[in-house]
């Protein structure tokens, strides 16, 4: 399962509530834009990881996850995968 966090709009919203935000994005350019966007919006504590979502989550040493938000990529024909 590839990670598709995108450029961070949802991460910014969650980070502003005080939530601990961990973002997984598979595309290196998008991950760079995501880091920049989070930083510019004051969400410096967010963690941005790049790679396969399932393997990355399995490798995290987080004791508790309160919520998971998945936003699949959009294909050129406008359909979600």
Secondary structure as UniProt FT lines:
FT   TURN            6..7
FT   HELIX           9..15
FT   TURN            16..18
FT   STRAND          22..25
FT   HELIX           28..40
FT   TURN            41..42
FT   TURN            44..45
FT   STRAND          47..50
FT   HELIX           53..59
FT   TURN            76..77
//
